[in-house]
């Protein structure tokens, strides 16, 4: 199974931390944000992660190559030459995500950390036979996200 992680942003709201390191590599709970996601994906059987990168791609890939072997997961890059938003990276990485098997894949934002119910999500998706499934949650305290 494959996954696409959107890591194209510049992380301007986290400056000065992101002046020297891309936002997904900023530590959160004692490790880079993106490792939380890669570990969660690996735990449910994802064996290939494609990073949709725009900002500092060489820094991201150099850092993550170390974890490719440690985690036993293939990490590749789909590089944007300009910021493409959310849907643009999907189109750009299509050939790396879609194959003859028709197996579904995950798409995650690199700066969202949670206890992902990914196993349940894939079961839901497969049982409903849809084109796509989107995971959302109800937020009661909007002020936390402004």
C-alpha positions in Angstrom: 0.0 0.0 0.0 1.2 3.5 -0.7 0.7 7.0 0.8 1.3 10.6 -0.3 2.4 13.1 2.3 1.9 16.8 1.3 5.1 18.6 2.5 5.1 21.5 0.0 4.5 24.4 2.4 7.1 27.0 3.6 6.1 26.8 7.2 6.0 30.6 7.6 4.0 30.5 10.8 6.7 28.5 12.5 9.5 30.9 11.7 12.3 31.1 12.9 12.3 27.3 13.3 11.6 26.8 9.6 14.3 29.1 8.3 16.8 26.3 8.4 14.6 23.2 8.3 11.4 22.3 6.5 8.3 22.3 8.8 7.8 18.5 8.7 11.2 18.1 10.2 10.5 20.3 13.2 10.4 18.2 16.4 7.0 17.5 17.9 6.8 15.1 20.9 10.6 14.4 20.6 10.7 13.5 16.9 10.2 15.2 13.6 6.5 15.7 12.8 6.7 13.6 9.6 8.0 10.6 11.5 4.8 10.3 13.4 3.0 9.9 10.2 5.4 7.6 8.5 5.4 5.3 11.6 1.6 5.3 11.7 1.5 4.4 8.0 4.1 1.7 8.4 2.1 0.2 11.3 -0.9 -0.5 9.0 1.1 -2.0 6.1 2.0 1.0 4.0 5.3 0.1 2.3 5.9 3.2 0.1 5.6 6.9 0.9 5.7 9.6 -1.7 6.6 13.1 -0.5 5.0 16.0 -2.4 7.8 18.5 -1.9 8.3 22.1 -2.9 10.5 23.7 -0.2 14.0 22.4 0.6 13.6 19.0 -1.0 17.2 18.0 -0.6 17.0 18.5 3.2 13.9 16.4 3.5 15.2 13.5 1.4 18.6 13.5 3.0 17.0 13.3 6.4 14.5 10.7 5.5 16.9 8.4 3.7 18.2 7.3 7.1 14.7 6.2 8.2 14.0 4.4 5.0 16.2 1.4 6.0 15.3 1.7 9.8 11.6 1.6 9.1 11.7 -0.7 6.1 9.7 1.6 4.0 10.4 3.1 0.6 10.4 6.9 0.6 10.4 8.8 -2.8 9.8 12.3 -3.9 7.4 14.1 -6.2 8.9 17.5 -6.6 6.8 20.6 -7.3 8.5 23.4 -9.2 5.9 25.8 -7.8 3.4 25.5 -5.0 0.4 23.5 -6.3 -2.0 23.6 -3.4 -3.6 20.4 -2.2 -5.0 18.7 -5.4 -2.0 19.6 -7.6 0.5 17.3 -5.9 -2.0 14.4 -6.4 -2.0 14.9 -10.1 1.8 15.3 -10.2 2.4 12.1 -8.2 -0.3 10.1 -9.9 2.1 7.7 -11.7 3.8 6.9 -8.4 0.5 6.2 -6.6 -1.8 4.5 -9.1 -1.0 1.2 -10.6 -2.8 -1.7 -12.2 -3.8 -3.2 -8.9 -6.2 -0.3 -8.2 -5.2 -0.4 -4.5 -6.3 2.6 -2.6 -3.7 5.0 -1.1 -3.6 7.5 1.7 -3.0 11.3 1.4 -1.9 13.1 4.5 -0.9 16.7 5.3 2.6 16.8 6.9 1.6 19.1 9.6 -1.4 17.3 11.1 -0.5 15.0 14.0 -3.1 12.8 15.6 -3.8 9.2 16.5 -4.8 8.2 13.0 -7.5 5.5 12.8 -6.0 4.4 9.5 -6.7 0.7 9.8 -10.4 1.5 10.4 -10.4 4.1 7.6 -9.1 1.6 5.0 -11.6 -1.0 6.1 -14.4 1.6 5.8 -13.2 2.6 2.4 -13.0 -0.9 1.1 -16.4 -1.9 2.5 -18.1 1.1 0.8 -16.5 0.7 -2.6 -16.2 4.4 -3.2 -13.7 6.4 -5.3 -12.4 8.2 -2.2 -12.9 8.5 1.5 -12.1 11.6 3.6 -11.6 11.5 7.3 -12.9 14.6 9.2 -13.6 15.3 12.8 -16.0 17.7 14.5 -14.2 20.6 16.3 -16.0 22.2 19.2 -13.4 24.7 20.2 -12.7 26.6 17.0 -10.5 29.2 18.7 -7.7 26.6 19.0 -7.4 26.4 15.2 -7.4 30.1 14.4 
